[in-house]
Structures are given as structure tokens and as C-alpha cells.
Amino acid sequence: MANSRSKAPRSKKKSRRSGAASEPTAPLAESSSPTAGFPIVGIGGSAGSLHAFQEILRHLPADSGLALVIVSHQDPNVPSLLAEILAKATTMPVSQASDGTKLEASTV
């Protein structure tokens, strides 16, 4: 039996989901946090985003002045090694955040 649904013409527009994150999904703020005194950059992704996180860190200077907050979806029953893995991709200090962690410039 043939499919009775007609196919709509496909758009020639390229998909933005091409594996590595080559374009930011939102514009970056150009000013510092009014309370912190330095820019705070939040980056989030699925558990499969590790390579993209590492690439971002490899291309940022250690004295960027940014406080980077990286959030990854992970299994809550498995201890996270994300901080240790990301620390190998940058010379900036990297730590696991917890409730009450103070952000600092040029840290992850």
C-alpha cells in the first residue's frame, strides 16, 4: 500500500545542528555583571557536549576575565568527573560548583 501523504518541499536552508557548536545560540553580553564586576558566561549542553566544552576552553586565554559556568546534563547517580576533564583543556582554574560557590574572573 502506498503512502497517501504528499511530501512537502524541503527547505534548502542548512540545519544548524551540525555536531560541533560553531555559532553561539544567543549573543554574548558585552558588559560586566553589575554586581560581580566581570562578565559571567553560562554554557550548557547535553552529556554529549563535552568535546564542544573542551574546544571552547582551548580557545580562551587564561586571563580572559570571564567567569565561565558550564552546565552539563549528567546522570545524578554517577559522580561527575567534568571538572577534572575540563581542567585538562585550559590553564584557568576549574572547580565543581555547589550551592553558595562564589564566581571569580578567569575561572571555570
N, C-alpha and C positions, 0 to 999 in steps of 0.2 A: 504494500500500500504506500503510495507516495505521500509526502508531507504536503498538506494543503496550505500551510502558512507560506506566504510570499516573503522573500528576504528583502529587507530594506537596504538601500545602497549604503555601503560603508563609507565612512568619512575618510578622507585622505590624511587627516590630521594624525601625527605620530603620537603614540602613547607616551605619557610622562612617567610610566612605571617601567623603567629600563634597568632594573638591578641596582646599580650604584646611584647614590643621590648626587647628581651633578648640578642641580639647581636648587636653591633654597625654596621651601614651600611658602614662606612668608618673608616680607622684607625685614632686614635686621634693623634694630633700633640704632640710631646714630648718637644718642645721648646716654649719659650715665644714669644709673638708678638714682633718683633724688635722695634716697636715704643711704645707699651704700657708697656712693661717690665713684663708682666704676660700673661699666656695663656688665649686666648679667645675661648670659645666653643659655637658654634651655634647648636641649636637643633630645628628642625622644624617638624611639623606634621599637620594633619587634625584636625578639631574640635573634633573628637573622640579620640584624643591623650592625653587628659587631665590626665587620670589615669597614663599613662606612664610618663608624665612630673612629676607628683607628686611622683611617685616611684623613679625616678632619684634623685629628690631633697631630699627625705627622706634618701637616702643612701650616700649623700655627706656631708662631715664635713663642718661646718660653716666657718672654716678657710682654705678652700681648695686652696685659692689663685687664683681661676678661676673667670673669668668674663663670666657668662652664659647669652647667648642671646637666648631666647625661642620665636619662631615664630609659631603662630597657625593660620590656615585659619578660619576666622570668618566672620559673616555677617557684612558688613560695616555700616548697618543701625541700629545696636543694640550696645549699649555701652558695652565695654569689661569689664568683671569682672575677667579676667585671673590673673592679678597681685594680687588681693585680695585673690583669691582661692589658688594660688601657695604659697603665704606668709604663709598659714596655714600648708604647708608641709615642711618648712625649717625655721631655725633661721637666715639665711642670709637675708640681706635687699633685698626686691623685689620692683621694680618700673616699671611703664609703660614707655617704651621708646618713645621718639619723636625725630623729626629732631634736631640734634645737641647734643643729650644726650651723655655725656662722660661715657665711660666704666670704672668700677673700679673693682679691685680684690676682690674676695669673695662676689660678689653681683650677683643678678639675674635681 
